[in-house]
Amino acid sequence: MTPVLIVLGILFALVVILGLWGVGIYNRLVDLRNRFKNAFSQIDVQLKRRYDLIPNLVETAKGYLKHERETLEAVIKARNIALAASQSAAANPADAGAIKGLMSAEAGLGGALSRLMVVAEQYPDLKANQNMMQLTEELTSTENKIAFARQAYNDSVMVYNTSRETFPNVIFAGMFNFQPAELFQIEDTAERTAPKVSFT
């Protein structure tokens, strides 16, 4: 064997090794991107459940809250905005703008629901209504599931973003347009504070 063939063989082997290494990085980034998209779909399932519960909650409250029409309309409007934002984000969970839009819409819906619950507290007959109690319990359960799904999504996004930003993955991420993913964070600072419970 001539020295030229040996050098060519070594160069060919290095190219193959580097190519396989690049394929491995690319496949890992695809896997991580698909994981956070799947984690978002779990949030989406729970959000849809919540969006389905809200009209029933409003309908139940309507009979008791005749003088609170603005509150009921605000809840339905916020629900519709959040539903549209959810559909946009579900179409492409990798779109940071869609996720930010969803977070904003969810903050609006959370505020509207809070106002409805405050108003409902002022009507003892409504609070005692069996259907209202059941819907409120289902809504609370769904909110807990959303919180768990959001945590799983944020964990997946963190792993993806970390992998995407580390060297040498950052080179491949840039070459193949792997964009950073957006965390699903609470924007409303009021939601970050623990509620005060008083038994007096």
N, CA, C and O of each residue as an XYZ file, in Angstrom:
800
protein
N       0.832     -1.181      0.000
C       0.000      0.000      0.000
C       0.876      1.244      0.000
O       1.878      1.327      0.709
N       0.477      2.180     -0.795
C       1.255      3.407     -0.884
C       0.828      4.368      0.210
O      -0.295      4.297      0.709
N       1.728      5.267      0.578
C       1.395      6.241      1.616
C       0.196      7.110      1.238
O      -0.553      7.535      2.117
N       0.001      7.382     -0.058
C      -1.129      8.202     -0.486
C      -2.443      7.488     -0.188
O      -3.392      8.117      0.280
N      -2.513      6.202     -0.446
C      -3.725      5.422     -0.167
C      -4.007      5.354      1.332
O      -5.162      5.403      1.755
N      -2.972      5.245      2.113
C      -3.141      5.203      3.569
C      -3.729      6.528      4.059
O      -4.662      6.544      4.863
N      -3.172      7.636      3.565
C      -3.665      8.964      3.960
C      -5.110      9.139      3.502
O      -5.942      9.637      4.260
N      -5.416      8.735      2.270
C      -6.793      8.822      1.769
C      -7.741      7.952      2.593
O      -8.872      8.352      2.870
N      -7.284      6.772      2.981
C      -8.092      5.878      3.805
C      -8.390      6.499      5.166
O      -9.513      6.424      5.665
N      -7.358      7.117      5.761
C      -7.532      7.767      7.063
C      -8.493      8.955      6.936
O      -9.377      9.139      7.772
N      -8.310      9.758      5.881
C      -9.206     10.898      5.660
C     -10.640     10.439      5.433
O     -11.580     11.040      5.952
N     -10.804      9.361      4.648
C     -12.142      8.821      4.404
C     -12.780      8.349      5.710
O     -13.960      8.597      5.962
N     -11.990      7.670      6.531
C     -12.496      7.187      7.824
C     -12.901      8.355      8.725
O     -13.921      8.280      9.411
N     -12.107      9.439      8.730
C     -12.437     10.614      9.531
C     -13.731     11.274      9.045
O     -14.561     11.699      9.849
N     -13.892     11.353      7.711
C     -15.112     11.936      7.155
C     -16.324     11.104      7.548
O     -17.362     11.656      7.912
N     -16.202      9.774      7.478
C     -17.307      8.896      7.854
C     -17.640      9.056      9.337
O     -18.810      9.148      9.709
N     -16.606      9.089     10.181
C     -16.822      9.248     11.626
C     -17.493     10.592     11.921
O     -18.454     10.651     12.689
N     -16.987     11.676     11.309
C     -17.595     12.992     11.514
C     -19.026     13.030     10.993
O     -19.893     13.641     11.620
N     -19.286     12.393      9.865
C     -20.638     12.333      9.312
C     -21.590     11.604     10.248
O     -22.704     12.069     10.490
N     -21.153     10.456     10.779
C     -21.989      9.706     11.722
C     -22.223     10.490     13.009
O     -23.312     10.464     13.581
N     -21.192     11.177     13.445
C     -21.309     12.004     14.640
C     -22.330     13.116     14.408
O     -23.165     13.374     15.275
N     -22.276     13.780     13.241
C     -23.238     14.832     12.887
C     -24.649     14.288     12.796
O     -25.597     14.933     13.245
N     -24.797     13.098     12.213
C     -26.120     12.468     12.125
C     -26.657     12.193     13.528
O     -27.845     12.383     13.788
N     -25.793     11.752     14.422
C     -26.203     11.488     15.805
C     -26.690     12.753     16.496
O     -27.707     12.727     17.189
N     -25.975     13.860     16.315
C     -26.386     15.132     16.918
C     -27.723     15.579     16.333
O     -28.619     15.991     17.070
N     -27.858     15.499     15.009
C     -29.095     15.898     14.342
C     -30.275     15.073     14.860
O     -31.330     15.616     15.187
N     -30.081     13.758     14.929
C     -31.160     12.880     15.400
C     -31.523     13.163     16.851
O     -32.695     13.081     17.217
N     -30.556     13.490     17.671
C     -30.808     13.806     19.077
C     -31.649     15.089     19.184
O     -32.585     15.162     19.980
N     -31.304     16.092     18.376
C     -32.073     17.338     18.393
C     -33.512     17.111     17.913
O     -34.451     17.679     18.469
N     -33.677     16.289     16.890
C     -35.027     15.957     16.408
C     -35.811     15.247     17.504
O     -36.980     15.556     17.739
N     -35.166     14.297     18.174
C     -35.823     13.558     19.260
C     -36.270     14.505     20.376
O     -37.397     14.409     20.860
N     -35.393     15.409     20.778
C     -35.727     16.338     21.854
C     -36.821     17.319     21.438
O     -37.683     17.670     22.243
N     -36.785     17.762     20.180
C     -37.843     18.658     19.691
C     -39.192     17.936     19.699
O     -40.207     18.515     20.085
N     -39.200     16.688     19.277
C     -40.447     15.918     19.278
C     -40.948     15.661     20.693
O     -42.156     15.605     20.923
N     -40.040     15.506     21.632
C     -40.452     15.309     23.029
C     -41.160     16.535     23.595
O     -42.181     16.411     24.271
N     -40.611     17.732     23.314
C     -41.284     18.906     23.874
C     -42.587     19.183     23.130
O     -43.524     19.722     23.719
N     -42.663     18.828     21.853
C     -43.938     18.968     21.142
C     -44.981     18.013     21.724
O     -46.148     18.375     21.874
N     -44.557     16.803     22.047
C     -45.469     15.845     22.676
C     -45.897     16.340     24.060
O     -47.063     16.213     24.436
N     -44.966     16.896     24.801
C     -45.307     17.434     26.121
C     -46.317     18.572     25.984
O     -47.208     18.709     26.821
N     -46.187     19.387     24.937
C     -47.168     20.449     24.728
C     -48.536     19.859     24.417
O     -49.557     20.393     24.850
N     -48.562     18.767     23.674
C     -49.860     18.174     23.339
C     -50.594     17.711     24.597
O     -51.824     17.676     24.616
N     -49.849     17.355     25.651
C     -50.486     16.987     26.917
C     -51.129     18.209     27.572
O     -52.203     18.107     28.165
N     -50.469     19.365     27.465
C     -51.073     20.610     27.957
C     -52.329     20.899     27.156
O     -53.367     21.259     27.710
N     -52.220     20.735     25.838
C     -53.330     21.049     24.939
C     -54.572     20.225     25.273
O     -55.689     20.740     25.221
N     -54.386     18.960     25.612
C     -55.517     18.098     25.975
C     -56.241     18.673     27.196
O     -57.470     18.740     27.222
N     -55.480     19.081     28.192
C     -56.089     19.606     29.417
C     -56.714     20.980     29.184
O     -57.758     21.296     29.754
N     -56.070     21.797     28.343
C     -56.649     23.111     28.036
C     -57.995     22.942     27.330
O     -58.950     23.657     27.632
N     -58.068     22.005     26.399
C     -59.334     21.752     25.701
C     -60.405     21.298     26.685
O     -61.569     21.684     26.571
N     -60.009     20.483     27.641
C     -60.963     20.041     28.664
C     -61.484     21.252     29.444
O     -62.679     21.361     29.717
N     -60.576     22.150     29.794
C     -60.972     23.347     30.525
C     -61.892     24.212     29.663
O     -62.910     24.709     30.143
N     -61.535     24.387     28.401
C     -62.358     25.208     27.507
C     -63.756     24.613     27.339
O     -64.723     25.351     27.151
N     -63.870     23.302     27.404
C     -65.180     22.648     27.310
C     -65.990     22.823     28.599
O     -67.220     22.872     28.555
N     -65.316     22.916     29.729
C     -66.013     23.080     31.010
C     -66.555     24.497     31.206
O     -67.600     24.685     31.829
N     -65.857     25.470     30.685
C     -66.209     26.867     30.956
C     -67.623     27.229     30.494
O     -68.353     27.848     31.268
N     -68.054     26.876     29.265
C     -69.431     27.227     28.884
C     -70.477     26.614     29.826
O     -71.491     27.247     30.117
N     -70.237     25.395     30.300
C     -71.163     24.768     31.246
C     -71.190     25.536     32.573
O     -72.247     25.721     33.177
N     -70.021     25.971     33.006
C     -69.920     26.740     34.244
C     -70.685     28.055     34.107
O     -71.443     28.435     34.999
N     -70.482     28.741     32.991
C     -71.171     30.015     32.756
C     -72.675     29.798     32.654
O     -73.455     30.571     33.210
N     -73.082     28.755     31.950
C     -74.514     28.465     31.782
C     -75.173     28.195     33.130
O     -76.291     28.646     33.380
N     -74.481     27.460     33.997
C     -75.008     27.172     35.332
C     -75.122     28.456     36.150
O     -76.094     28.657     36.878
N     -74.118     29.319     36.021
C     -74.108     30.555     36.808
C     -75.103     31.581     36.288
O     -75.541     32.446     37.047
N     -75.468     31.507     35.022
C     -76.353     32.505     34.397
C     -77.657     32.708     35.164
O     -78.093     33.840     35.375
N     -78.262     31.625     35.569
C     -79.544     31.724     36.261
C     -79.455     32.488     37.571
O     -80.424     33.122     37.988
N     -78.310     32.433     38.216
C     -78.140     33.081     39.513
C     -77.549     34.487     39.388
O     -77.810     35.359     40.218
N     -76.752     34.692     38.342
C     -76.015     35.945     38.210
C     -76.636     36.848     37.139
O     -75.948     37.301     36.225
N     -77.914     37.097     37.258
C     -78.620     37.902     36.247
C     -78.049     39.307     36.134
O     -78.082     39.905     35.059
N     -77.526     39.839     37.236
C     -77.012     41.209     37.232
C     -75.502     41.248     36.975
O     -74.881     42.305     37.083
N     -74.929     40.132     36.644
C     -73.475     40.047     36.429
C     -73.165     39.652     34.983
O     -72.234     38.891     34.720
N     -73.943     40.172     34.075
C     -73.806     39.785     32.665
C     -72.408     40.092     32.117
O     -71.858     39.291     31.361
N     -71.829     41.235     32.485
C     -70.500     41.617     32.011
C     -69.459     40.578     32.410
O     -68.590     40.227     31.613
N     -69.545     40.093     33.623
C     -68.594     39.085     34.101
C     -68.708     37.812     33.282
O     -67.699     37.236     32.874
N     -69.930     37.374     33.042
C     -70.139     36.150     32.261
C     -69.648     36.315     30.823
O     -69.028     35.412     30.262
N     -69.930     37.471     30.236
C     -69.481     37.720     28.867
C     -67.960     37.798     28.798
O     -67.361     37.340     27.825
N     -67.332     38.373     29.818
C     -65.873     38.466     29.848
C     -65.238     37.076     29.898
O     -64.213     36.832     29.261
N     -65.852     36.167     30.660
C     -65.329     34.803     30.751
C     -65.431     34.117     29.393
O     -64.472     33.486     28.948
N     -66.567     34.231     28.737
C     -66.747     33.580     27.426
C     -65.792     34.181     26.397
O     -65.201     33.454     25.599
N     -65.642     35.501     26.414
C     -64.729     36.160     25.467
C     -63.285     35.699     25.716
O     -62.567     35.367     24.773
N     -62.872     35.680     26.972
C     -61.516     35.241     27.307
C     -61.310     33.776     26.939
O     -60.228     33.394     26.492
N     -62.332     32.962     27.123
C     -62.255     31.544     26.752
C     -62.062     31.391     25.250
O     -61.254     30.572     24.810
N     -62.792     32.167     24.463
C     -62.675     32.084     23.007
C     -61.304     32.549     22.520
O     -60.740     31.959     21.598
N     -60.773     33.593     23.129
C     -59.434     34.074     22.776
C     -58.393     33.015     23.122
O     -57.491     32.742     22.330
N     -58.519     32.417     24.309
C     -57.570     31.388     24.737
C     -57.675     30.150     23.850
O     -56.659     29.535     23.526
N     -58.886     29.782     23.456
C     -59.070     28.629     22.572
C     -58.377     28.859     21.237
O     -57.698     27.967     20.729
N     -58.543     30.044     20.666
C     -57.885     30.368     19.387
C     -56.363     30.353     19.540
O     -55.656     29.843     18.671
N     -55.860     30.912     20.645
C     -54.420     30.921     20.890
C     -53.897     29.502     21.089
O     -52.797     29.173     20.644
N     -54.686     28.661     21.758
C     -54.300     27.269     21.977
C     -54.206     26.516     20.652
O     -53.283     25.730     20.440
N     -55.156     26.758     19.777
C     -55.133     26.085     18.473
C     -53.926     26.524     17.657
O     -53.319     25.711     16.960
N     -53.579     27.789     17.737
C     -52.408     28.304     17.036
C     -51.126     27.681     17.591
O     -50.243     27.283     16.831
N     -51.032     27.599     18.910
C     -49.843     27.013     19.537
C     -49.770     25.512     19.280
O     -48.681     24.970     19.091
N     -50.915     24.838     19.271
C     -50.926     23.393     19.029
C     -50.495     23.071     17.604
O     -49.921     22.012     17.350
N     -50.770     23.979     16.678
C     -50.368     23.762     15.288
C     -48.845     23.741     15.160
O     -48.305     23.030     14.312
N     -48.146     24.523     16.001
C     -46.685     24.527     15.965
C     -46.135     24.932     17.324
O     -45.859     26.109     17.553
N     -45.970     23.960     18.236
C     -45.448     24.284     19.564
C     -44.026     24.846     19.546
O     -43.568     25.398     20.547
N     -43.330     24.712     18.426
C     -41.973     25.259     18.333
C     -41.981     26.750     18.024
O     -40.930     27.389     18.056
N     -43.155     27.320     17.722
C     -43.268     28.741     17.416
C     -43.354     29.528     18.726
O     -44.365     29.487     19.427
N     -42.273     30.243     19.039
C     -42.214     30.986     20.304
C     -43.318     32.040     20.390
O     -43.860     32.275     21.470
N     -43.655     32.670     19.277
C     -44.702     33.682     19.273
C     -46.059     33.103     19.625
O     -46.839     33.723     20.349
N     -46.342     31.900     19.106
C     -47.622     31.252     19.402
C     -47.705     30.874     20.881
O     -48.761     31.010     21.499
N     -46.601     30.405     21.444
C     -46.586     30.042     22.868
C     -46.767     31.295     23.726
O     -47.498     31.267     24.717
N     -46.106     32.388     23.351
C     -46.275     33.643     24.107
C     -47.717     34.133     24.013
O     -48.279     34.609     25.000
N     -48.313     34.018     22.833
C     -49.715     34.402     22.667
C     -50.633     33.568     23.542
O     -51.583     34.083     24.131
N     -50.342     32.271     23.623
C     -51.139     31.384     24.466
C     -50.984     31.755     25.936
O     -51.968     31.785     26.677
N     -49.755     32.038     26.362
C     -49.544     32.416     27.764
C     -50.323     33.686     28.109
O     -50.916     33.782     29.184
N     -50.320     34.651     27.200
C     -51.050     35.892     27.426
C     -52.558     35.640     27.485
O     -53.247     36.163     28.360
N     -53.062     34.838     26.550
C     -54.493     34.520     26.533
C     -54.899     33.742     27.775
O     -55.978     33.967     28.323
N     -54.051     32.834     28.220
C     -54.345     32.061     29.428
C     -54.362     32.952     30.664
O     -55.160     32.736     31.577
N     -53.484     33.953     30.697
C     -53.499     34.898     31.824
C     -54.820     35.668     31.838
O     -55.401     35.890     32.900
N     -55.290     36.073     30.663
C     -56.574     36.773     30.573
C     -57.730     35.897     31.012
O     -58.626     36.347     31.725
N     -57.705     34.637     30.581
C     -58.761     33.703     30.970
C     -58.725     33.441     32.472
O     -59.770     33.386     33.122
N     -57.535     33.281     33.016
C     -57.407     33.065     34.459
C     -57.986     34.228     35.257
O     -58.658     34.026     36.268
N     -57.718     35.448     34.791
C     -58.269     36.631     35.463
C     -59.785     36.668     35.387
O     -60.452     36.974     36.376
N     -60.338     36.355     34.211
C     -61.799     36.357     34.037
C     -62.448     35.285     34.908
O     -63.484     35.531     35.525
N     -61.844     34.099     34.962
C     -62.387     33.030     35.803
C     -62.319     33.402     37.281
O     -63.238     33.102     38.044
N     -61.237     34.050     37.681
C     -61.112     34.486     39.077
C     -62.220     35.465     39.443
O     -62.816     35.376     40.517
N     -62.491     36.412     38.521
C     -63.575     37.378     38.790
C     -64.914     36.660     38.904
O     -65.734     36.998     39.757
N     -65.133     35.661     38.034
C     -66.382     34.896     38.103
C     -66.504     34.181     39.449
O     -67.578     34.171     40.049
N     -65.424     33.594     39.919
C     -65.462     32.869     41.186
C     -65.697     33.818     42.360
O     -66.386     33.467     43.318
N     -65.122     35.020     42.285
C     -65.345     36.016     43.344
C     -66.821     36.422     43.370
O     -67.429     36.517     44.436
N     -67.385     36.657     42.190
C     -68.797     37.026     42.101
C     -69.667     35.868     42.594
O     -70.637     36.084     43.320
N     -69.319     34.640     42.199
C     -70.104     33.470     42.597
C     -70.117     33.288     44.108
O     -71.093     32.782     44.663
N     -69.053     33.693     44.773
C     -68.982     33.592     46.236
C     -70.067     34.432     46.906
O     -70.477     34.139     48.029
N     -70.528     35.465     46.223
C     -71.523     36.369     46.798
C     -72.944     35.827     46.680
O     -73.885     36.444     47.180
N     -73.106     34.681     46.025
C     -74.424     34.095     45.815
C     -74.465     32.704     46.466
O     -74.048     31.722     45.851
N     -74.964     32.619     47.701
C     -74.959     31.336     48.424
C     -75.734     30.234     47.692
O     -75.338     29.069     47.735
N     -76.817     30.590     47.033
C     -77.587     29.568     46.304
C     -76.763     28.970     45.174
O     -76.829     27.769     44.914
N     -75.987     29.819     44.505
C     -75.132     29.332     43.410
C     -74.031     28.437     43.957
O     -73.745     27.382     43.391
N     -73.414     28.852     45.052
C     -72.353     28.034     45.665
C     -72.878     26.669     46.076
O     -72.153     25.677     46.012
N     -74.136     26.614     46.498
C     -74.725     25.357     46.971
C     -75.266     24.503     45.834
O     -75.610     23.341     46.051
N     -75.347     25.049     44.635
C     -75.869     24.313     43.488
C     -74.958     23.115     43.187
O     -73.748     23.271     43.025
N     -75.558     21.912     43.116
C     -74.795     20.682     42.911
C     -74.009     20.715     41.598
O     -72.847     20.311     41.556
N     -74.638     21.191     40.544
C     -73.971     21.252     39.245
C     -72.777     22.206     39.292
O     -71.717     21.912     38.740
N     -72.958     23.357     39.961
C     -71.876     24.337     40.086
C     -70.720     23.761     40.895
O     -69.555     23.966     40.556
N     -71.046     23.038     41.968
C     -69.989     22.432     42.789
C     -69.212     21.400     41.980
O     -67.985     21.343     42.056
N     -69.925     20.585     41.205
C     -69.267     19.556     40.396
C     -68.384     20.193     39.316
O     -67.251     19.759     39.103
N     -68.903     21.218     38.638
C     -68.113     21.885     37.595
C     -66.879     22.562     38.184
O     -65.799     22.524     37.593
N     -67.046     23.180     39.352
C     -65.914     23.828     40.006
C     -64.861     22.805     40.399
O     -63.663     23.051     40.256
N     -65.308     21.654     40.895
C     -64.373     20.587     41.264
C     -63.636     20.057     40.032
O     -62.427     19.828     40.079
N     -64.367     19.862     38.930
C     -63.732     19.397     37.688
C     -62.745     20.428     37.165
O     -61.672     20.073     36.677
N     -63.103     21.692     37.263
C     -62.220     22.755     36.806
C     -60.946     22.797     37.646
O     -59.852     22.983     37.112
N     -61.086     22.627     38.940
C     -59.925     22.599     39.830
C     -59.022     21.418     39.501
O     -57.800     21.561     39.455
N     -59.615     20.261     39.273
C     -58.850     19.074     38.904
C     -58.115     19.293     37.581
O     -56.957     18.903     37.429
N     -58.801     19.918     36.636
C     -58.182     20.192     35.339
C     -57.035     21.178     35.484
O     -56.001     21.030     34.832
N     -57.211     22.191     36.339
C     -56.135     23.162     36.575
C     -54.897     22.460     37.131
O     -53.775     22.792     36.749
N     -55.091     21.502     38.022
C     -53.954     20.741     38.559
C     -53.265     19.944     37.465
O     -52.036     19.894     37.409
N     -54.045     19.324     36.600
C     -53.468     18.556     35.491
C     -52.713     19.462     34.529
O     -51.668     19.082     34.003
N     -53.241     20.660     34.299
C     -52.543     21.619     33.440
C     -51.205     21.993     34.062
O     -50.197     22.090     33.362
N     -51.193     22.204     35.371
C     -49.947     22.567     36.056
C     -48.905     21.462     35.914
O     -47.735     21.746     35.658
N     -49.318     20.201     36.079
C     -48.374     19.089     35.921
C     -47.892     18.977     34.476
O     -46.708     18.750     34.228
N     -48.808     19.135     33.529
C     -48.435     19.042     32.113
C     -47.505     20.195     31.732
O     -46.572     20.018     30.948
N     -47.767     21.374     32.293
C     -46.900     22.522     32.007
C     -45.495     22.287     32.552
O     -44.511     22.657     31.911
N     -45.397     21.678     33.723
C     -44.078     21.383     34.292
C     -43.330     20.383     33.417
O     -42.136     20.551     33.170
N     -44.017     19.349     32.948
C     -43.378     18.361     32.070
C     -42.931     19.012     30.764
O     -41.852     18.711     30.255
N     -43.759     19.902     30.224
C     -43.406     20.614     28.992
C     -42.169     21.473     29.221
O     -41.229     21.434     28.426
N     -42.162     22.251     30.306
C     -41.019     23.117     30.589
C     -39.743     22.317     30.794
O     -38.668     22.752     30.380
N     -39.845     21.146     31.430
C     -38.675     20.283     31.592
C     -38.152     19.825     30.229
O     -36.944     19.823     29.995
N     -39.064     19.436     29.330
C     -38.668     18.993     27.990
C     -38.041     20.132     27.195
O     -37.060     19.932     26.478
N     -38.610     21.321     27.326
C     -38.064     22.487     26.635
C     -36.665     22.804     27.155
O     -35.770     23.127     26.374
N     -36.475     22.713     28.467
C     -35.162     22.995     29.038
C     -34.107     22.019     28.506
O     -33.007     22.441     28.147
N     -34.424     20.734     28.452
C     -33.481     19.742     27.933
C     -33.173     20.023     26.466
O     -32.016     19.973     26.050
N     -34.207     20.317     25.685
C     -34.015     20.623     24.257
C     -33.139     21.860     24.082
O     -32.158     21.831     23.338
N     -33.497     22.955     24.773
C     -32.734     24.198     24.624
C     -31.291     24.029     25.076
O     -30.380     24.564     24.444
N     -31.071     23.296     26.158
C     -29.715     23.063     26.639
C     -28.914     22.275     25.614
O     -27.769     22.613     25.312
N     -29.519     21.233     25.086
C     -28.832     20.428     24.070
C     -28.563     21.257     22.822
O     -27.499     21.145     22.213
N     -29.507     22.072     22.452
C     -29.395     22.899     21.255
C     -28.297     23.949     21.390
O     -27.658     24.310     20.401
N     -28.074     24.442     22.608
C     -27.140     25.541     22.824
C     -25.727     25.099     23.181
O     -24.821     25.932     23.224
N     -25.515     23.815     23.436
C     -24.180     23.366     23.811
C     -23.341     23.093     22.574
O     -23.863     22.775     21.506
N     -22.041     23.221     22.739
C     -21.115     22.959     21.639
C     -20.854     21.467     21.562
O     -20.670     20.844     22.607
N     -20.827     20.881     20.429
C     -20.905     21.370     19.059
C     -22.333     21.361     18.494
O     -22.536     21.695     17.327
N     -23.319     20.983     19.312
C     -24.698     20.918     18.828
C     -25.183     22.246     18.273
O     -25.981     22.275     17.336
N     -24.701     23.359     18.849
C     -25.134     24.676     18.414
C     -24.818     24.896     16.931
O     -25.543     25.613     16.241
N     -23.757     24.293     16.451
C     -23.397     24.418     15.032
C     -24.451     23.736     14.173
O     -24.938     24.310     13.199
N     -24.797     22.516     14.538
C     -25.796     21.762     13.777
C     -27.188     22.387     13.936
O     -27.971     22.408     12.986
N     -27.492     22.890     15.123
C     -28.788     23.526     15.351
C     -28.953     24.731     14.434
O     -30.026     24.952     13.872
N     -27.889     25.504     14.286
C     -27.939     26.653     13.389
C     -28.029     26.238     11.927
O     -28.767     26.844     11.152
N     -27.283     25.214     11.552
C     -27.286     24.751     10.161
C     -28.650     24.208      9.747
O     -29.087     24.421      8.617
N     -29.319     23.511     10.657
C     -30.580     22.851     10.328
C     -31.802     23.577     10.903
O     -32.899     23.020     10.952
N     -31.598     24.821     11.334
C     -32.696     25.692     11.767
C     -33.504     25.139     12.947
O     -34.734     25.203     12.943
N     -32.823     24.604     13.937
C     -33.489     24.199     15.180
C     -33.599     25.454     16.045
O     -32.619     25.893     16.647
N     -34.807     26.026     16.098
C     -35.046     27.267     16.833
C     -35.211     26.977     18.322
O     -35.622     25.878     18.697
N     -34.891     27.963     19.183
C     -35.124     27.754     20.617
C     -36.621     27.620     20.902
O     -37.447     28.242     20.234
N     -36.949     26.822     21.877
C     -38.342     26.637     22.285
C     -38.645     27.586     23.438
O     -37.754     27.963     24.199
N     -39.901     27.963     23.557
C     -40.349     28.906     24.586
C     -40.920     28.140     25.774
O     -41.727     27.226     25.605
N     -40.494     28.520     26.975
C     -41.080     27.946     28.183
C     -42.509     28.445     28.349
O     -42.832     29.558     27.935
N     -43.354     27.635     28.946
C     -44.737     28.016     29.236
C     -44.738     28.560     30.658
O     -44.916     27.809     31.617
N     -44.539     29.869     30.790
C     -44.404     30.500     32.099
C     -45.648     31.302     32.443
O     -46.437     31.676     31.575
N     -45.796     31.550     33.727
C     -46.899     32.382     34.210
C     -46.462     33.827     34.067
O     -45.451     34.241     34.634
N     -47.242     34.599     33.297
C     -46.893     36.001     33.084
C     -47.477     36.902     34.158
O     -46.870     37.913     34.515
N     -48.644     36.550     34.677
C     -49.328     37.379     35.661
C     -48.673     37.167     37.028
O     -48.716     36.067     37.578
N     -48.075     38.216     37.565
C     -47.384     38.080     38.852
C     -48.350     37.734     39.977
O     -47.938     37.161     40.985
N     -49.624     38.071     39.824
C     -50.606     37.739     40.861
C     -50.774     36.229     40.968
O     -51.065     35.713     42.047
N     -50.591     35.510     39.846
C     -50.727     34.056     39.883
C     -49.556     33.390     40.593
O     -49.664     32.245     41.033
N     -48.438     34.101     40.706
C     -47.250     33.525     41.344
C     -47.347     33.517     42.865
O     -46.669     32.732     43.528
N     -48.189     34.390     43.419
C     -48.290     34.460     44.867
C     -49.307     33.448     45.370
O     -50.340     33.212     44.744
N     -48.994     32.869     46.491
C     -49.898     31.871     47.073
C     -51.149     32.556     47.590
O     -51.068     33.647     48.156
N     -52.319     31.927     47.402
C     -53.542     32.543     47.908
C     -53.543     32.552     49.432
O     -53.006     31.649     50.074
N     -54.159     33.592     50.000
C     -54.257     33.692     51.458
C     -55.537     33.008     51.895
O     -56.620     33.295     51.384
N     -55.399     32.115     52.830
C     -56.547     31.374     53.341
C     -56.840     31.846     54.755
O     -55.958     31.887     55.613
N     -58.088     32.198     54.974
C     -58.482     32.678     56.283
C     -59.721     31.915     56.747
O     -60.682     31.772     55.991
N     -59.700     31.432     57.970
C     -60.826     30.674     58.507
C     -61.596     31.488     59.540
O     -62.317     30.929     60.368
N     -61.441     32.820     59.490
C     -62.154     33.669     60.466
C     -63.448     34.181     59.886
O     -64.181     34.908     60.557
